[in-house]
Amino acid sequence: MTEREDHAVDRGFIRIGEAPEDWRQMLAKGCWTLLYMLYLAVVVGDLTDGHHTGPATVLGWAGLTVFVVVYLSMVLGRRPRGRLSRRQLTALAGLYALAVVLALTLGSVWLVLLVYVAVSAGVMLPMKWALRVIPFVAASELLIGLADGAGISRQLTLVLPTLLGGAAMMGIVQMGRTMRELREARATVAHLAANEERLRLARDLHDLLGHSLSLITLKSELAGRMLPDRPGQAAQQVADIERVSRQALVDVREAVSGFRRPTLDAEIAGARTALAAAGVAAAVDGAGGHAGLPAEEEGALAWALREAVTNVVRHSGASRCEVTIEERRDELCLTVTDNGHGPARPHGNGLTGLAERLALAGGRLETGRGPRGGFRLRARVPLTRLPEPGPAEAHPAGPATAPGERPNLSL
């Protein structure tokens, strides 16, 4: 449904149980309400045909006027969404009592007023009470008519409209309530989707800018130390800074557009560069063990590697960092271990966002002190490889592996 259509539904001309908001809604409600008023032609004819005495006719007109005013105020007014007020219950009970009194005093022709009582009950009462009141009104109509000597066929012509009119109004009110709940649920879903998108963008920007800015800071410091004696090397560092900043700009644009999906190969290369620039010895094993991994799982591990290396460079004070990628049962496990001073405080935004990102890919994050001190980050994702290409689609690869032998994943 488009926004314009949804707006038209919200401001629809006919909203059962809702007070009219403008003259168009008032006109529309008045039109369909007047259609039901055609039933009153029977009682109006009874008053104008001279079947009653003068005082009885005057009282009949007064009672009919009061009935119509109360009925229209109930049907055209706002339907209560919570507990009925005493005034509303009194008005409904008075409408029923007035219809019964007029029918008993002026004849069974006036039993048609009970049709409007059933319609009012369908509009005003909660479902569980309307299911009791409407049959009660119809039974009252049947009993009063039979007591007045009306035939059974004539009574059925009134009882059936009473039941059907009340049930129809109950259905329309329920449909309106369901539509309102659906609109509220859709608004809630849209709000949650917007929140999720903001969280995704926050995670992406933190991961992208944290890594890139850390690398730019390191290379800027190196360039500053090299400037007096080694201008050539300093110029190379400045060129690297320009390259990294341009790539960061591209990454941010892709993250905002939702298209960025990092790969392990690119992040492993970036990790070697960042660790070398920080003066941290790097040992990377198993870099080729992720071939055929689905993009979502590979992207989650790539973000984990980027966040882990960024933390090593910025916070650990380590001189050595080990990165391993290996299969463990039905999982692919990325482990990043350093020999720094270890965790000094609870998880920050980066690791929290990383845990959420891995959970979305069906994985999990484990952090803690390494076996020889320092800090260890371990990210696991399900090992569900993509189908391998057929013989006609396969590309030439390296040396074949013996049957049953696992390929060597070490660099």
N, C-alpha and C positions, 0 to 999 in steps of 0.2 A: 504494500500500500504506500502510495506516495505521500509526501508531506501535505500536499494540498488535499488529498482524499482524507487523510487522517484528521486534518483540521475541519473538514466538512462533517466528519463523523462526530467530532467533539462538539461542534456547534450546530449539530443537526437540527432540522426544523421540528422534529417530533422526538422528544426525549421523555419517555414515560417516567413519572415519579420525580421529575426535575422541574423546578420553577422556570418559566420562560425567561430568557435573558434579554430578548429584544422583541420588537414588534413583529418580526417575521416568525419567530417561534410562537408568539402568542396567537398570531393569525392561523398558523398551521395547526396548533393544538385546538383552537376554537373550531376549525373546520371539521377535524375528525371527531371531536366531541359532539358536535351538532348532528352528525350522522346517527349516533346512538340516541339522540333526543327524539328521533322520529317515532320511537316506541311510545312516547308520551301523547301522540296524536289520539290514542285510544281513550285516555283519561280526559283529555281536553274535549273530545267529542262527547264524553259522558256528562261533562259539566255544561256544555252548550246545548245539549238536546232537551233540557228541561225535565230530566228524570228525577230531580231532587227539589226539595223546598228551597225557598230563598235563603234562609239562614244556613242550610246545609251546603248550598252552592257557594256562598261566601266563604264558609269555613273550608270548603274543598279548594277554592282558589288560593286561600291563604296558606293552607297546608302544602299545596303543590309548589307555591312560590318558595316557601321555606325549604322544602325538600330539594328543589333545583339549585338554590343558592348554596346550601351545605354540600351537595354533591359536587358542584363545579369547583368549590373551594378545595375539596379534598382531592379531586382528580387532577386539577390544574396546578395545585400547589406542590411543594417539595415533599417527596416521599422520605420518611425518616429512615436513616441508615442504622441507627442504633435502637435503643428501647423506645417504644411509643410513649408519647407524653399522655398525661391524663386528659388533656383537652382533646387530643386526637381520638382517643378511645371513646370519650364521651360523645364526640361528634358522630362516630361510626355507630355507636349504640343508639343514639338519638335518631339517626337516619333509619335504622331498622325498626325502631319503635314507631316512628311516624308513619312508615309504610304500612305496618301492621294495623295501626289504628285507622288509617284511611281506608284500608281494604275491608276491615270489619264494619265500619260505619257506612261507607258509600258503595260497597259491593265488591265482588271478586274481580271486577274489571281493573281495579286499582292494584291488584297483585303484581302488575307489570313493574311497579316501583321496586319490587324486591330484586329485579334483574340489575338495577343500578346499585342496590346494596351489595350484591355479589361482586359487581365490577369494582366498587370502592374497596371491598375487602381484599380483592386480588391485588389492588394497587398499594394499599396501605399496610397490610399485615405481613409479617414474616411468613416464609413458606410453610412452616409447620402449623402455624395458626390458621393461615388461609385454607389449608387442606381440611380443616375441621369446620371453619365458619361457613364456607361456601356450600357444602352439603347440608349444613344446618338450615341455612337460608332457603335452599331449594326444598327441603322437607317441610319447612314452615309454610312455604308457598303452596305445596301440594295439600297439606292438611287443611289450611284455611279454605282453599278452593273447594275441596270435597265437602267440608262442613257447610259451605254456602250453596251446595247443590250443583256445582259446575261439573260438567262431564269430564271423564278421564282423558279423552283425546284433547280437549281444550286445555286441560291442566298440563299435559305433556308439552304443548306448544309454548308454555311459559317456563316449565321446569328445565327443559333442555337448553333454551337460551341462557337461563340463569347459570347452569353448570358450565356451559361452554364459554359464556362471557367471562365468568370468574376465572376459569382455567386459562383462557386466552390472555387475560391481563397478567396472571401469574407468570405465564411463559414469556411475555414481552418484558416484564420487569426483570425476570431472571436473565434473559438475554442481554438486557442493558447492563445488569450487574456483571455478567461475564465479560462483556466488551470492555467495561471500565477496568476490570481486573487485568485483562489482557493488555490494555494500554499501559497500566501501571507496571506490569511485568516487563513489557517491552522497554519502558523507560529505565527500569532497573537493570535490564541486560545491557542496554546501551551505556549506562553509567559504569557498570562493571567492565565492559569492554574498553571504555575510555581510560579507566584506571589501570587496566592491564597494559594498554598501549603506553601509558605514561611510565609504568614500571619497566617495560621493555626498553623504552628509550633511555631511561635513567641508567639501566644496567649497561646498555651498549655504549653510551657516552662515557660512563665511568671507565669501562674496560678499554675503550679506544683511546680516550684522552689521557688516562692514567699511564698507559704504556708509552704512548708517543711523547708525552711531555716529559716523562722520566728520561727517555732516551735523548731528547733534545737538551735537557738540563745537563746530562752527563757529557754529551759531546760539546756543549758550550764551555763547560769547565775544562775539558781537555784542550779545546782551542785556545782558551785563555792562558793555560800553562805553556802551550807551544808557541804562542805568538812571539815572544822575545827572541828565541833561538831557532825555532823551526817553522818559519812562515809557510813553507810548502805543505807540511803536514797539517798545520792549522787551517790552511785553505781547504784541504781535503775534508777536515771535520766540519767546516762551515758548509761545504757542498752536501755533506751527509745530512746536516741539520735542515737544509733547504729541501732535500729529498723527503726526509721524514715528515716535515711539516706539510708538504704538498700531499703526501699520502694520507696524513691524518685528516686533512681537509676533505679528501675524497671519501675516506672512511666515514666521517661524520655525515656527509651528505647521503651516503648509502644507508647509514643507520637510521637517519631521519626518514628516509623513504621506505625503510623496512626491507631492503634488498640485500643487506650485507650478510654473507654466510662464510665465515673464515674457514680455512682449511688447515689441517695439521702440518702439511708440508711448508706452507707459508709461515706459520707460527714457529715451527722449528727453526727455520732460517732466521726469522726475526729474533728468536731467543738467543741463538748463537751470536748474532750481532750485538744485542743489548748486553749480554754477559761479558763479551769481549771488551766492549767499550767501558764497562764498569770495572774491568780488571778481575773478573771472576772466572776461574777455570771451569770450563763446561765439559761434561761428559754426557753424550746423548746416545742411548741404545734403543734399538727397536723402532727406528724412524720409519721403516717401510712396512710395519706390521698392521697397517690400517687400510690396506687396499680393499676396495669394495664395501667399505663401511658406509651406511646411509648418511646422507648429508646432515640430518638433524643431530645424530649421535656424534659425527665427526666435528660438527660445529661446536657442540657442547664441550668436547675435549679440547678443541682449539682455544676456546675462551678460557678454559681452566689453565692451559699452559701459559697463555698470555698473562693471566692474573697472577699465577704463581711466580713467573719470572719477574714481573713488575715488583712483586713484594720482595723477592730476593734482592733486586737491585736497589730498592728504595729503603728497606727497613732491616734487612737481616745482618748487614756487616759481614757477610760470608766471603770466603776466598775460593770456595769450590761449590759447584752445583751439579747434581746428577739428575738426569731426566731419562726415565725408562718408560717404554710402551710395550706391554706384554699381554698375552691372552691368559686369563685365569678362568678355567672352566667355560662358562657361557658369557663371560664379560671381557671387555677390553679395558685394561687398567693403565692409567697414566699416573706415574709417581714422580714427584719433584722433591728432592731432598737437598738441603744445604747444610753447611757446617757453621752457621752463624750463631747468634745468641739466643735463638728460639723465640717462641711466642711470649710477648710481654704483656698483652692485653687481650680482651675478648675480640671476637671477629668484628671486622669493620664492614662497611657497606659492600666492599668488593667481594669478600668471601660469602656474605649473605646473599647477594645477587647471584653469585656463581652457584651456590647450593640450589637456589630456585631454578636457575637455568638447567642444571643437570636433572633436577626432578621432573621438569617438563619433558626431557628426553628419556625418562625412565631410568635414570642413573642416580648416583648418590655421591656425596663428598665426605671424605675423612681427612681430618687434620690433627696434628699433634706434634710432639717432640720426636725427632728422628732417633734411630737406634744408636747413633754416636753423637747425640746432641743436635743442636740446630733445629730446623723445622722441616716437617714432612707434610706434603699435600698429596692426597691420593684421590683421583677422580675415576669413577667406574661408570661405564655405560653398557647396555646389553649388546652382545656380539651377534647382531643380525646382519649378515652380509647380504649385499645385493646379488641377484642371480648373475653367475658368470656368463660371459658371451659364448656363443656357440663356436664351433671350429672355424666357420667361415668368417666370423667377426673378430676372432682373437687376433691380437697383434703379436709380433715377434717379441719374445721376452728373453730373459737371461738364461743361464744354464738350467736345465731341467732338474727337478728334485726327485730323488728316488722315491718309489712308492712307500707310503707310511712314514716318510721322513719329514719333519717339520722344517720349513725353510729357516735359515739363519737370519735373524732380524737385527743383528748388531751392525752398526755402521763401521 
